[in-house]
Amino acid sequence: MSHAMCLFHWPVYVALSPYAVRWGYWKMDAVRLAIIVGLSVGCWYLVEQPLLIWRRRGLVPLRAKPAEPPTCPVAIDPAPLVDPAGTVAATTGDATPALE
């Protein structure tokens, strides 16, 4: 929550400067403090806590699960097929020789 206060305090202080509003010092600082604390609490409940919960639930199972090796749906023979005449018939795994 202190990180949110650091993020929100500067824009609030600039928006509620003595040049922007004509309030007394104590009233202006009380309004600034109320806005900064309100934004920080809202950020804590709406952003930071859900992200912390997601991190605890979401990343731990991914690390514990071992990776599966990639599978190939078709067995590939690296040697090309040769017809009885001694010429290469096809390299696509076709059993029939290429027609000329």
Rosetta constraint file for C-alpha pairs under 8 A:
AtomPair CA 1 CA 5 HARMONIC 6.44 0.50
AtomPair CA 1 CA 40 HARMONIC 5.98 0.50
AtomPair CA 1 CA 41 HARMONIC 6.98 0.50
AtomPair CA 1 CA 43 HARMONIC 7.75 0.50
AtomPair CA 1 CA 44 HARMONIC 5.92 0.50
AtomPair CA 2 CA 6 HARMONIC 6.32 0.50
AtomPair CA 2 CA 40 HARMONIC 7.75 0.50
AtomPair CA 3 CA 7 HARMONIC 6.34 0.50
AtomPair CA 4 CA 8 HARMONIC 6.05 0.50
AtomPair CA 4 CA 39 HARMONIC 7.81 0.50
AtomPair CA 4 CA 40 HARMONIC 5.16 0.50
AtomPair CA 4 CA 43 HARMONIC 6.88 0.50
AtomPair CA 4 CA 44 HARMONIC 7.72 0.50
AtomPair CA 5 CA 9 HARMONIC 5.74 0.50
AtomPair CA 5 CA 36 HARMONIC 6.32 0.50
AtomPair CA 5 CA 37 HARMONIC 7.08 0.50
AtomPair CA 5 CA 39 HARMONIC 7.93 0.50
AtomPair CA 5 CA 40 HARMONIC 5.61 0.50
AtomPair CA 6 CA 10 HARMONIC 7.40 0.50
AtomPair CA 8 CA 12 HARMONIC 6.39 0.50
AtomPair CA 8 CA 36 HARMONIC 6.12 0.50
AtomPair CA 8 CA 39 HARMONIC 7.24 0.50
AtomPair CA 8 CA 40 HARMONIC 7.39 0.50
AtomPair CA 9 CA 13 HARMONIC 6.01 0.50
AtomPair CA 9 CA 36 HARMONIC 5.93 0.50
AtomPair CA 10 CA 14 HARMONIC 6.13 0.50
AtomPair CA 11 CA 15 HARMONIC 6.01 0.50
AtomPair CA 12 CA 16 HARMONIC 5.94 0.50
AtomPair CA 12 CA 32 HARMONIC 6.44 0.50
AtomPair CA 12 CA 35 HARMONIC 7.52 0.50
AtomPair CA 12 CA 36 HARMONIC 7.06 0.50
AtomPair CA 13 CA 17 HARMONIC 5.85 0.50
AtomPair CA 13 CA 32 HARMONIC 6.77 0.50
AtomPair CA 15 CA 20 HARMONIC 6.83 0.50
AtomPair CA 16 CA 20 HARMONIC 5.93 0.50
AtomPair CA 16 CA 21 HARMONIC 6.22 0.50
AtomPair CA 16 CA 28 HARMONIC 7.20 0.50
AtomPair CA 16 CA 32 HARMONIC 7.06 0.50
AtomPair CA 17 CA 21 HARMONIC 6.38 0.50
AtomPair CA 18 CA 22 HARMONIC 6.09 0.50
AtomPair CA 18 CA 23 HARMONIC 7.21 0.50
AtomPair CA 23 CA 27 HARMONIC 6.35 0.50
AtomPair CA 23 CA 28 HARMONIC 5.86 0.50
AtomPair CA 24 CA 28 HARMONIC 6.06 0.50
AtomPair CA 25 CA 29 HARMONIC 6.14 0.50
AtomPair CA 26 CA 30 HARMONIC 6.01 0.50
AtomPair CA 27 CA 31 HARMONIC 6.23 0.50
AtomPair CA 28 CA 32 HARMONIC 6.12 0.50
AtomPair CA 29 CA 33 HARMONIC 6.00 0.50
AtomPair CA 30 CA 34 HARMONIC 6.13 0.50
AtomPair CA 31 CA 35 HARMONIC 6.16 0.50
AtomPair CA 32 CA 36 HARMONIC 6.09 0.50
AtomPair CA 33 CA 37 HARMONIC 6.00 0.50
AtomPair CA 34 CA 38 HARMONIC 5.94 0.50
AtomPair CA 35 CA 39 HARMONIC 6.06 0.50
AtomPair CA 36 CA 40 HARMONIC 6.06 0.50
AtomPair CA 37 CA 41 HARMONIC 6.05 0.50
AtomPair CA 38 CA 42 HARMONIC 6.10 0.50
AtomPair CA 39 CA 43 HARMONIC 6.00 0.50
AtomPair CA 40 CA 44 HARMONIC 6.11 0.50
AtomPair CA 41 CA 45 HARMONIC 6.33 0.50
AtomPair CA 42 CA 46 HARMONIC 5.80 0.50
AtomPair CA 42 CA 47 HARMONIC 7.86 0.50
AtomPair CA 43 CA 47 HARMONIC 5.20 0.50
AtomPair CA 43 CA 48 HARMONIC 6.42 0.50
AtomPair CA 44 CA 48 HARMONIC 4.83 0.50
AtomPair CA 44 CA 49 HARMONIC 5.97 0.50
AtomPair CA 45 CA 49 HARMONIC 5.58 0.50
AtomPair CA 45 CA 50 HARMONIC 7.34 0.50
AtomPair CA 46 CA 50 HARMONIC 6.67 0.50
AtomPair CA 47 CA 51 HARMONIC 6.25 0.50
AtomPair CA 48 CA 52 HARMONIC 6.15 0.50
AtomPair CA 49 CA 53 HARMONIC 6.14 0.50
AtomPair CA 50 CA 54 HARMONIC 6.01 0.50
AtomPair CA 51 CA 55 HARMONIC 5.99 0.50
AtomPair CA 52 CA 56 HARMONIC 6.26 0.50
AtomPair CA 53 CA 57 HARMONIC 6.16 0.50
AtomPair CA 54 CA 58 HARMONIC 5.33 0.50
AtomPair CA 54 CA 59 HARMONIC 7.80 0.50
AtomPair CA 55 CA 59 HARMONIC 5.58 0.50
AtomPair CA 55 CA 60 HARMONIC 7.74 0.50
AtomPair CA 56 CA 60 HARMONIC 6.32 0.50
AtomPair CA 57 CA 61 HARMONIC 7.33 0.50
AtomPair CA 58 CA 62 HARMONIC 7.13 0.50
AtomPair CA 59 CA 63 HARMONIC 6.53 0.50
AtomPair CA 60 CA 64 HARMONIC 6.40 0.50
AtomPair CA 61 CA 65 HARMONIC 6.11 0.50
AtomPair CA 76 CA 93 HARMONIC 7.42 0.50
AtomPair CA 77 CA 93 HARMONIC 7.10 0.50
AtomPair CA 79 CA 91 HARMONIC 7.88 0.50
AtomPair CA 80 CA 88 HARMONIC 6.74 0.50
AtomPair CA 80 CA 89 HARMONIC 7.68 0.50
AtomPair CA 80 CA 90 HARMONIC 6.52 0.50
AtomPair CA 80 CA 91 HARMONIC 4.93 0.50
AtomPair CA 80 CA 92 HARMONIC 7.95 0.50
AtomPair CA 80 CA 93 HARMONIC 7.44 0.50
AtomPair CA 81 CA 88 HARMONIC 6.01 0.50
AtomPair CA 81 CA 89 HARMONIC 5.69 0.50
AtomPair CA 81 CA 90 HARMONIC 5.88 0.50
AtomPair CA 81 CA 91 HARMONIC 6.35 0.50
AtomPair CA 81 CA 93 HARMONIC 7.05 0.50
AtomPair CA 81 CA 94 HARMONIC 7.71 0.50
AtomPair CA 81 CA 95 HARMONIC 7.23 0.50
AtomPair CA 82 CA 86 HARMONIC 5.93 0.50
AtomPair CA 82 CA 87 HARMONIC 5.77 0.50
AtomPair CA 82 CA 88 HARMONIC 4.64 0.50
AtomPair CA 82 CA 89 HARMONIC 5.37 0.50
AtomPair CA 82 CA 90 HARMONIC 7.64 0.50
AtomPair CA 82 CA 97 HARMONIC 7.83 0.50
AtomPair CA 83 CA 87 HARMONIC 5.93 0.50
AtomPair CA 83 CA 88 HARMONIC 6.42 0.50
AtomPair CA 83 CA 89 HARMONIC 5.73 0.50
AtomPair CA 83 CA 97 HARMONIC 6.21 0.50
AtomPair CA 88 CA 97 HARMONIC 7.74 0.50
AtomPair CA 89 CA 96 HARMONIC 7.03 0.50
AtomPair CA 89 CA 97 HARMONIC 4.17 0.50
AtomPair CA 89 CA 98 HARMONIC 5.08 0.50
AtomPair CA 90 CA 94 HARMONIC 6.18 0.50
AtomPair CA 90 CA 95 HARMONIC 7.90 0.50
AtomPair CA 90 CA 96 HARMONIC 7.78 0.50
AtomPair CA 90 CA 97 HARMONIC 6.32 0.50
AtomPair CA 90 CA 98 HARMONIC 6.16 0.50
